[in-house]
Amino acid sequence: MTSVVPEKRDIDPVAWPMDRETAEDDGWRPPTGTRVVSVDDHGMEEMHLWENRLKGADKLRAPKLWVDEDKRFHMEVEGASYDVPGLDSLLGEGRQGMWDRDERLKDMDSEGIDTSLFFHSRAMSLVRMEDKEFFARCMTVYNEWLAEYCAVAPDRLVGVGILPTLYQPEATRDYLQMMQDLGIRALEIPSAPKNVPYNSSKMEPMWEAIAESGIPVMFHIGAYLEFRGEGATGANLTKNLGPYRPLWSLLAFSGILERNPDLNVVFLEGGFGWVPWTLQDADWVYRTYESQLKPKLAELPSYYFKRQCYAAMMSDDVGLKLARDYDMADNLLWSCDYPHAEGIFGSSRSEIRKIFNVLGDEDGKKVVGGTAERLWNLPPLGS
């Protein structure tokens, strides 16, 4: 048998976000009435945020966030570096809109983005701290700053607060009320917290309180360094972009989704291609091992994803076609991931256009913003 050797092609590297320009405007616009919402963008926290805002003894041990003379950002906690090793921080944090709100809004305008859900850059890394009560106080400082930062343009910048009560689940209801009093309408919890079994009975107060609040819970990929040595950077990055098959399976098979039908769950930066494949396998596992599984579910696992779960894509040709073929456009969201390297800043309009070309106007409008507008009860543009 003669093997077919693929044609070798030159690799065309993508410019770093700090050097990207929005693609030339060809005049195309989404259908009238479309609100474009990127559900996953990032911004840098205020320099020296925790040093300046923590009080008393906390101030003496505050996490240190600063920028050096080369405009590279750094995080240090009690003498330990919290920078991600192996990557130049300018690659994902070098664009001015990362820290300059006016420049961010200009970039959003150039990309045709009406509203951006605004995620942290460094705050979630503090989940590594051993003192979890101190971690919670640091997150409160972050959430208060976030609310202030986004309040200047609440129709365009929607802050994603960090919920720190996974270490004290019974405090979730009160903490969520505090977040809502601040004006925060979106929230995140870690996707892979150490020593926190999300399916434990002690976590039920957290899931119940989140469901009761009506705020979708968001999971975001993280910078987890499993591999070392040759090829480790590429292997780690690729692995980190696909973490959700185990997490969603736990939420489904444990009955968390079934017991909390008002709980909406959003998976970010993992694309959509994993979803049909995972649902297919989960249903087969349930039918095959049903006699051995606890708890018993009233429906197959896929039912609960379709009822209350969502996954966001940036540029995902495979996932987009699968969403169409498996009639799952209602579970698909879109993001730019500004201004990270793996994000699509510079080509957002062409990716949005692709969504409409594949899904049509009705489903396209839902994916690029309509579903997000409903999930987060977004304020009208211009408010």
RODO-2510 file (C-alpha; in nm, 4 decimals, decimal comma):
residues 383
     n   res          X          Y          Z
     1     m     0,0000     0,0000     0,0000
     2     t     0,1330     0,3407    -0,0962
     3     s     0,1131     0,5939     0,1847
     4     v    -0,0056     0,9442     0,1129
     5     v     0,2307     1,2085     0,2439
     6     p     0,0576     1,5405     0,3130
     7     e     0,1938     1,8344     0,1234
     8     k     0,4291     2,0414     0,3341
     9     r     0,3154     2,4000     0,3659
    10     d     0,4712     2,7096     0,5146
    11     i     0,3258     2,8026     0,8530
    12     d     0,1798     3,1511     0,8622
    13     p     0,2181     3,2694     1,2233
    14     v    -0,0514     3,4871     1,3788
    15     a     0,0543     3,8283     1,5059
    16     w     0,0572     3,8908     1,8793
    17     p    -0,2569     4,0776     1,9916
    18     m    -0,0550     4,3905     2,0702
    19     d     0,0355     4,4084     1,6990
    20     r    -0,2966     4,3041     1,5466
    21     e    -0,5189     4,5349     1,3490
    22     t    -0,8863     4,4892     1,2796
    23     a    -0,9413     4,3373     0,9364
    24     e    -1,0411     4,5798     0,6647
    25     d    -1,4139     4,6549     0,6820
    26     d    -1,5863     4,5028     0,3792
    27     g    -1,9205     4,6587     0,4694
    28     w    -2,0942     4,3446     0,5933
    29     r    -2,3102     4,3818     0,9025
    30     p    -2,5249     4,1362     1,0999
    31     p    -2,9012     4,1480     1,0424
    32     t    -3,0892     4,4427     1,1880
    33     g    -3,1615     4,3978     1,5571
    34     t    -2,8526     4,1873     1,6278
    35     r    -2,6702     4,2600     1,9521
    36     v    -2,3165     4,1222     1,9435
    37     v    -2,2030     3,9997     2,2850
    38     s    -1,8603     3,8519     2,3507
    39     v    -1,9107     3,6357     2,6591
    40     d    -1,5403     3,5962     2,7376
    41     d    -1,2948     3,8868     2,7328
    42     h    -1,0222     3,9871     2,9764
    43     g    -0,8819     4,2957     3,1409
    44     m    -0,5951     4,3641     3,3763
    45     e    -0,6735     4,4433     3,7360
    46     e    -0,5729     4,7788     3,8825
    47     m    -0,2028     4,7880     3,9650
    48     h    -0,1338     4,7260     4,3365
    49     l    -0,5050     4,6514     4,3788
    50     w    -0,4744     4,4346     4,6900
    51     e    -0,1894     4,6307     4,8438
    52     n    -0,3952     4,9478     4,8186
    53     r    -0,7366     4,8158     4,9206
    54     l    -0,6852     4,5425     5,1780
    55     k    -0,6810     4,6605     5,5374
    56     g    -0,5177     4,5776     5,8691
    57     a    -0,3044     4,2650     5,8864
    58     d    -0,4229     4,1640     5,5365
    59     k    -0,2481     4,4660     5,3901
    60     l     0,0897     4,3394     5,5125
    61     r     0,0516     4,0103     5,3215
    62     a    -0,1396     4,1463     5,0239
    63     p    -0,0790     3,9961     4,6789
    64     k     0,1473     4,2227     4,4773
    65     l     0,0493     4,3088     4,1184
    66     w     0,2727     4,5432     3,9236
    67     v     0,4083     4,6260     3,5789
    68     d     0,7786     4,6544     3,5023
    69     e     0,9614     4,9006     3,2783
    70     d     0,9041     4,6717     2,9781
    71     k     0,5254     4,6789     3,0373
    72     r     0,5187     4,3176     3,1511
    73     f     0,2846     4,2368     3,4382
    74     h     0,3822     4,0375     3,7456
    75     m     0,2019     3,8796     4,0412
    76     e     0,3643     3,7769     4,3674
    77     v     0,2091     3,6265     4,6804
    78     e     0,4109     3,6055     5,0009
    79     g     0,7348     3,5971     4,8055
    80     a     0,6219     3,3367     4,5502
    81     s     0,5808     3,4278     4,1827
    82     y     0,2326     3,3713     4,0401
    83     d     0,3401     3,4441     3,6827
    84     v     0,2768     3,1698     3,4248
    85     p     0,6197     3,0256     3,3418
    86     g     0,7326     2,9702     2,9870
    87     l     0,5333     3,2462     2,8171
    88     d     0,6090     3,6117     2,7521
    89     s     0,3271     3,7999     2,9261
    90     l     0,3139     4,0486     2,6388
    91     l     0,1696     3,7697     2,4251
    92     g    -0,1639     3,7845     2,6055
    93     e    -0,1413     4,1034     2,8092
    94     g     0,0440     4,3478     2,5869
    95     r    -0,2409     4,5286     2,4125
    96     q    -0,3249     4,8686     2,5593
    97     g    -0,6946     4,7881     2,5872
    98     m    -0,6014     4,5240     2,8453
    99     w    -0,5657     4,8025     3,1027
   100     d    -0,6984     5,1151     2,9285
   101     r    -1,0798     5,1155     2,9254
   102     d    -1,1115     5,3794     2,6539
   103     e    -0,8830     5,1842     2,4207
   104     r    -1,0786     4,8667     2,4973
   105     l    -1,4054     5,0311     2,3953
   106     k    -1,2428     5,1546     2,0735
   107     d    -1,1264     4,8011     1,9959
   108     m    -1,4760     4,6688     2,0635
   109     d    -1,6181     4,9240     1,8194
   110     s    -1,3669     4,8289     1,5526
   111     e    -1,4604     4,4598     1,5892
   112     g    -1,8347     4,5234     1,5885
   113     i    -1,8789     4,4092     1,9512
   114     d    -2,1574     4,5797     2,1448
   115     t    -2,1112     4,4200     2,4876
   116     s    -1,8239     4,2371     2,6528
   117     l    -1,8298     4,0126     2,9579
   118     f    -1,5209     4,1270     3,1427
   119     f    -1,3062     3,8593     3,3105
   120     h    -1,0032     3,8972     3,5345
   121     s    -0,6475     3,8567     3,4177
   122     r    -0,4641     3,7538     3,7361
   123     a    -0,7220     3,7414     4,0181
   124     m    -0,8302     3,3788     3,9821
   125     s    -0,4702     3,2594     4,0218
   126     l    -0,5048     3,3505     4,3903
   127     v    -0,7123     3,0345     4,4373
   128     r    -0,3730     2,8680     4,4886
   129     m    -0,3306     3,0446     4,8242
   130     e    -0,3438     2,8095     5,1224
   131     d    -0,5412     3,0496     5,3429
   132     k    -0,8875     3,0228     5,1880
   133     e    -1,0462     3,2830     5,4158
   134     f    -0,7817     3,5292     5,3005
   135     f    -0,8529     3,4235     4,9423
   136     a    -1,2204     3,5121     4,9959
   137     r    -1,1295     3,8570     5,1286
   138     c    -0,9004     3,9144     4,8278
   139     m    -1,1864     3,8198     4,5956
   140     t    -1,4166     4,0673     4,7677
   141     v    -1,1628     4,3425     4,6986
   142     y    -1,1488     4,2304     4,3355
   143     n    -1,5276     4,2178     4,2990
   144     e    -1,5659     4,5667     4,4457
   145     w    -1,3057     4,7049     4,2046
   146     l    -1,4634     4,5206     3,9122
   147     a    -1,8053     4,6691     3,9823
   148     e    -1,6540     5,0184     3,9888
   149     y    -1,4589     4,9631     3,6682
   150     c    -1,7550     4,8379     3,4656
   151     a    -2,0102     5,0830     3,6089
   152     v    -1,8773     5,3524     3,3738
   153     a    -2,0309     5,1676     3,0757
   154     p    -2,2709     4,9058     3,2205
   155     d    -2,4358     4,8327     2,8854
   156     r    -2,0994     4,7547     2,7251
   157     l    -1,8814     4,6105     3,0033
   158     v    -2,0372     4,3397     3,2200
   159     g    -1,8057     4,2344     3,4993
   160     v    -1,7743     3,8638     3,5773
   161     g    -1,7342     3,8419     3,9529
   162     i    -1,5486     3,5587     4,1256
   163     l    -1,7503     3,3591     4,3784
   164     p    -1,5091     3,2436     4,6537
   165     t    -1,7541     3,0455     4,8683
   166     l    -1,6648     2,7021     4,7305
   167     y    -1,4623     2,6694     5,0541
   168     q    -1,7606     2,7843     5,2621
   169     p    -2,0702     2,6764     5,0624
   170     e    -2,3212     2,7786     5,3275
   171     a    -2,2102     3,1422     5,2858
   172     t    -2,2985     3,1477     4,9139
   173     r    -2,6468     3,2978     4,9392
   174     d    -2,5278     3,6001     5,1387
   175     y    -2,2217     3,6472     4,9186
   176     l    -2,4318     3,6398     4,6039
   177     q    -2,6577     3,9053     4,7504
   178     m    -2,3526     4,1219     4,8152
   179     m    -2,2402     4,0731     4,4537
   180     q    -2,5839     4,1674     4,3245
   181     d    -2,5876     4,4758     4,5485
   182     l    -2,2625     4,5780     4,3800
   183     g    -2,4341     4,5427     4,0417
   184     i    -2,2506     4,2262     3,9365
   185     r    -2,4692     4,0110     3,7129
   186     a    -2,2192     3,7414     3,6066
   187     l    -2,0079     3,5046     3,8140
   188     e    -1,7314     3,2476     3,7832
   189     i    -1,6058     2,9626     3,9984
   190     p    -1,2845     2,7663     3,9354
   191     s    -1,3087     2,4830     3,6828
   192     a    -1,0588     2,2591     3,8636
   193     p    -1,0187     2,3666     4,2271
   194     k    -0,7821     2,1613     4,4368
   195     n    -0,9475     1,9438     4,7022
   196     v    -1,2999     2,0686     4,6281
   197     p    -1,5318     1,7851     4,5158
   198     y    -1,8158     1,9680     4,3456
   199     n    -2,0352     1,6575     4,3760
   200     s    -2,0022     1,6428     4,7552
   201     s    -2,3212     1,6821     4,9588
   202     k    -2,1600     1,9695     5,1469
   203     m    -2,1545     2,1674     4,8205
   204     e    -2,5329     2,1541     4,7783
   205     p    -2,5933     2,4928     4,9492
   206     m    -2,3690     2,6566     4,6884
   207     w    -2,5476     2,5004     4,3901
   208     e    -2,8890     2,5756     4,5365
   209     a    -2,8001     2,9393     4,6054
   210     i    -2,6566     2,9942     4,2571
   211     a    -2,9663     2,8431     4,0971
   212     e    -3,1914     3,0567     4,3173
   213     s    -3,0016     3,3737     4,2201
   214     g    -3,0760     3,3241     3,8498
   215     i    -2,7132     3,4100     3,7630
   216     p    -2,5464     3,1574     3,5300
   217     v    -2,2324     3,0000     3,6745
   218     m    -1,9339     3,0250     3,4419
   219     f    -1,6317     2,7977     3,4108
   220     h    -1,3181     2,9220     3,2369
   221     i    -1,0095     2,7297     3,1291
   222     g    -0,6948     2,7847     3,3327
   223     a    -0,3195     2,7686     3,2905
   224     y    -0,2522     2,4207     3,4272
   225     l     0,1035     2,2961     3,3752
   226     e     0,0883     1,9168     3,3590
   227     f     0,3743     1,8525     3,1154
   228     r     0,7384     1,9582     3,1368
   229     g     1,0341     1,9442     2,9012
   230     e     1,0332     1,9323     2,5213
   231     g     0,6974     2,0249     2,3719
   232     a     0,5449     2,1030     2,7123
   233     t     0,4235     2,4519     2,6274
   234     g     0,2273     2,3396     2,3227
   235     a     0,0963     2,0287     2,4981
   236     n    -0,0165     2,2243     2,8044
   237     l    -0,1888     2,4931     2,5993
   238     t    -0,3698     2,2408     2,3813
   239     k    -0,4803     2,0382     2,6844
   240     n    -0,6021     2,3507     2,8632
   241     l    -0,8263     2,4378     2,5677
   242     g    -1,0231     2,1153     2,6136
   243     p    -1,0914     2,0544     2,9848
   244     y    -1,4669     2,0252     3,0126
   245     r    -1,5608     1,6657     2,9326
   246     p    -1,4834     1,5450     3,2906
   247     l    -1,6318     1,8514     3,4630
   248     w    -1,9627     1,8458     3,2775
   249     s    -1,9902     1,4695     3,3233
   250     l    -1,9553     1,5137     3,6987
   251     l    -2,2282     1,7792     3,7072
   252     a    -2,4597     1,5547     3,5052
   253     f    -2,3980     1,2092     3,6563
   254     s    -2,3982     1,3434     4,0144
   255     g    -2,7485     1,4844     3,9675
   256     i    -2,6441     1,8454     4,0344
   257     l    -2,8069     1,9572     3,7094
   258     e    -3,1174     1,7459     3,7626
   259     r    -3,1725     1,8659     4,1206
   260     n    -3,1246     2,2299     4,0219
   261     p    -3,3210     2,2848     3,6998
   262     d    -3,2796     2,6638     3,7292
   263     l    -2,9007     2,6314     3,7376
   264     n    -2,7512     2,7542     3,4094
   265     v    -2,3895     2,6521     3,3427
   266     v    -2,1563     2,8118     3,0881
   267     f    -1,8272     2,6603     2,9667
   268     l    -1,5844     2,9128     2,8194
   269     e    -1,2885     2,8936     2,5820
   270     g    -1,3216     2,5211     2,5197
   271     g    -1,5117     2,5543     2,1928
   272     f    -1,8210     2,3511     2,1059
   273     g    -1,6752     2,0498     1,9269
   274     w    -1,6444     1,8530     2,2511
   275     v    -2,0155     1,8785     2,3269
   276     p    -2,1880     1,6334     2,0843
   277     w    -1,9071     1,3809     2,1286
   278     t    -1,9339     1,3994     2,5083
   279     l    -2,3132     1,3792     2,5131
   280     q    -2,3055     1,0762     2,2834
   281     d    -2,0642     0,8931     2,5134
   282     a    -2,2361     0,9992     2,8364
   283     d    -2,5715     0,8664     2,7169
   284     w    -2,4122     0,5375     2,6124
   285     v    -2,2378     0,5070     2,9498
   286     y    -2,5647     0,5699     3,1324
   287     r    -2,7573     0,3124     2,9318
   288     t    -2,4788     0,0549     2,9539
   289     y    -2,3987     0,0938     3,3239
   290     e    -2,7407     0,2068     3,4476
   291     s    -2,7668    -0,0736     3,7031
   292     q    -2,4391     0,0368     3,8625
   293     l    -2,4835     0,4128     3,8616
   294     k    -2,5955     0,6304     4,1515
   295     p    -2,7932     0,8470     4,1626
   296     k    -3,0504     0,7343     3,9084
   297     l    -3,1391     1,0088     3,6626
   298     a    -3,4871     1,0683     3,5279
   299     e    -3,3428     1,1506     3,1845
   300     l    -3,0296     1,0673     2,9899
   301     p    -2,7319     1,2957     3,0674
   302     s    -2,7577     1,4789     2,7327
   303     y    -3,1017     1,6056     2,8336
   304     y    -2,9522     1,8181     3,1104
   305     f    -2,6932     1,9789     2,8846
   306     k    -2,9578     2,0744     2,6318
   307     r    -3,1847     2,2082     2,9057
   308     q    -2,9415     2,4235     3,1000
   309     c    -2,5816     2,4234     2,9695
   310     y    -2,3959     2,6396     2,7180
   311     a    -2,0516     2,6377     2,5575
   312     a    -1,8780     2,9319     2,3938
   313     m    -1,6734     2,9244     2,0744
   314     m    -1,4331     3,1750     1,9249
   315     s    -1,3319     3,0276     1,5903
   316     d    -1,4507     2,6681     1,5866
   317     d    -1,5486     2,5463     1,2408
   318     v    -1,6000     2,1897     1,3626
   319     g    -1,8110     2,2927     1,6607
   320     l    -2,0188     2,5341     1,4559
   321     k    -2,1126     2,2676     1,2033
   322     l    -2,1877     2,0180     1,4809
   323     a    -2,4149     2,2699     1,6530
   324     r    -2,6037     2,3000     1,3246
   325     d    -2,6129     1,9275     1,2488
   326     y    -2,7216     1,8295     1,6013
   327     d    -2,9711     2,1177     1,6351
   328     m    -2,7869     2,2711     1,9318
   329     a    -2,7588     2,6364     1,8335
   330     d    -2,9581     2,7220     2,1469
   331     n    -2,6645     2,5961     2,3558
   332     l    -2,3934     2,7850     2,1675
   333     l    -2,2420     3,1227     2,2619
   334     w    -1,9661     3,3322     2,1029
   335     s    -1,6642     3,5210     2,2328
   336     c    -1,3622     3,7137     2,1078
   337     d    -1,1392     3,6324     2,4098
   338     y    -0,9896     3,9821     2,3907
   339     p    -0,6948     4,0354     2,4045
   340     h    -0,5455     3,6881     2,4489
   341     a    -0,3229     3,5292     2,1873
   342     e    -0,5600     3,2378     2,1200
   343     g    -0,8461     3,4843     2,0846
   344     i    -0,9721     3,6210     1,7566
   345     f    -0,9282     3,9948     1,8010
   346     g    -0,8648     4,1338     1,4562
   347     s    -1,1044     3,8975     1,2800
   348     s    -1,4224     3,9070     1,4901
   349     r    -1,6423     4,0367     1,2082
   350     s    -1,5454     3,7539     0,9730
   351     e    -1,6070     3,4932     1,2444
   352     i    -1,9478     3,6450     1,3226
   353     r    -2,0319     3,6430     0,9534
   354     k    -1,9361     3,2757     0,9368
   355     i    -2,1846     3,1985     1,2142
   356     f    -2,4676     3,3559     1,0161
   357     n    -2,3583     3,1793     0,6973
   358     v    -2,3679     2,8386     0,8687
   359     l    -2,6672     2,8818     1,1008
   360     g    -2,8833     3,1391     0,9236
   361     d    -3,0209     3,4649     1,0589
   362     e    -3,2459     3,3391     1,3377
   363     d    -2,9977     3,1062     1,5066
   364     g    -2,7066     3,3356     1,4232
   365     k    -2,8634     3,6227     1,6170
   366     k    -2,9059     3,3984     1,9207
   367     v    -2,5495     3,2693     1,9110
   368     v    -2,3711     3,6028     1,8708
   369     g    -2,5692     3,7802     2,1406
   370     g    -2,9376     3,7016     2,1821
   371     t    -2,8901     3,4075     2,4162
   372     a    -2,6321     3,5988     2,6208
   373     e    -2,8673     3,8956     2,6479
   374     r    -3,1314     3,6640     2,7948
   375     l    -2,9021     3,4655     3,0248
   376     w    -2,7465     3,7695     3,1895
   377     n    -3,0454     4,0032     3,1599
   378     l    -2,8224     4,2640     2,9976
   379     p    -2,9186     4,6305     3,0206
   380     p    -3,0284     4,7904     2,6936
   381     l    -2,7564     4,9468     2,4817
   382     g    -2,7276     5,3158     2,5507
   383     s    -2,8475     5,2851     2,9102
***
